[in-house]
Amino acid sequence: MAEYAALRETTVKRRRLRQTPEKSIKTPPKRPPDLMEHIDTLSLILNDIRLHGAVFRESQMSAPWALRLHTPGLTSFHIVTRGEAWLLRANAEPLKLQAGDIVTLPSGIEHRVQDDPATRVTPHDLMPELSGLQAEPVRVGGDGTSTGLLSGHFRFDIDLARPLIAALPDVMHLRSIAGTPPLWLRIGLQFIAQETAISQPGQQVIINRVADILLVEALRDHVASLPEGVGNWLLALRDSSLSAALAAMHQSPERNWTVPELAEIAHLSRSAFAERFAQVMGQPPLSYLTEHRMRLAAWKLTQTRLTLAQIAAQVGYASETAFSQAFKRAHGQSPSGFRKL
């Protein structure tokens, strides 16, 4: 019996040893993942301005020719699909455009595109051609050298886009260097050329999507090219700390944000965050948030049937009274008066 008891005790101990988990190795707590790993700030901003495609028209010209386009507040563009052209603006040097080039005019200023800066012909106004569905290409000019263009403007809310447009230059020119544009641009141009070659069902929808991509790429290219210290708030998109805070405000404008909370998201101290934000953005964090909320509120008042209480809640105000006071300070009139306009 003694031998049995000893054997049993040994067996039980072995089982306990097998069942006892190994001591876990404690690892230091990981730093919270940067918000920008999950949120694309530029995409949030473009969603906020209600970007939804482009209105466009294909043009086929033979020298001498000239086109005119003016889209106040809306970003216009020209894509040279064949040949060469010149962009002419008031008080600016002529800009040469070659096949594969994309030129965008963020604020839609009045301009002309023509075969040569010296050409003196009455420009054909493209704006009326952009209304309605695309039909046959616009054909203008004489019997000289031919050029192909795809021209139009992007569709978004002008008021919501105002800060973005104000931060962009009058012209953004993406060049096709020696006929070899970047891969994304080459693919996009080839796709557009294929789509516009033959009229097909769903053509407008497809080109809208491609046009959105081209605009985003143009913005990326511009942001990447900005030198440090130029006083442009778009630099914040290259700053992981500020970009994270911007993303948070644009993703959840209804939240009662505080500077310490935004600083925590940015992984900065409160004072360092506030100073950096003001330096790059040109205003304190909560001032930026208030202006963004008021732009959203103005859009909701004119484009939706939401009640004032619902809009107030969606832009971070606990009461209609507080919301109305803030809105009047921003827009000079009450929300209800603004809605009636």
Secondary structure, DSSP 8 states (H G I E B T S, - for coil): -HHHHHHHHHHHHHHHHHHS--------------GGGT--HHHHHHHHTT---EEEEEEEEESS-EEEE--TTS-EEEEEEESEEEEE-TTS--EEEETT-EEEETT---EEEES-TT--S--EE-GGGGSSS--S-EEEE-SSSEEEEEEEEE---HHHHHHHHHTS-S-EEE--GGG---HHHHHHHHHHHHHHHS--TTHHHHHHHHHHHHHHHHHHHHHHH--TTS--GGGGGG-HHHHHHHHHHHH-TTS---HHHHHHHTTS-HHHHHHHHHHHHSS-HHHHHHHHHHHHHHHHHHH----HHHHHHHTT-SSHHHHHHHHHHHHSS-HHHHHH-
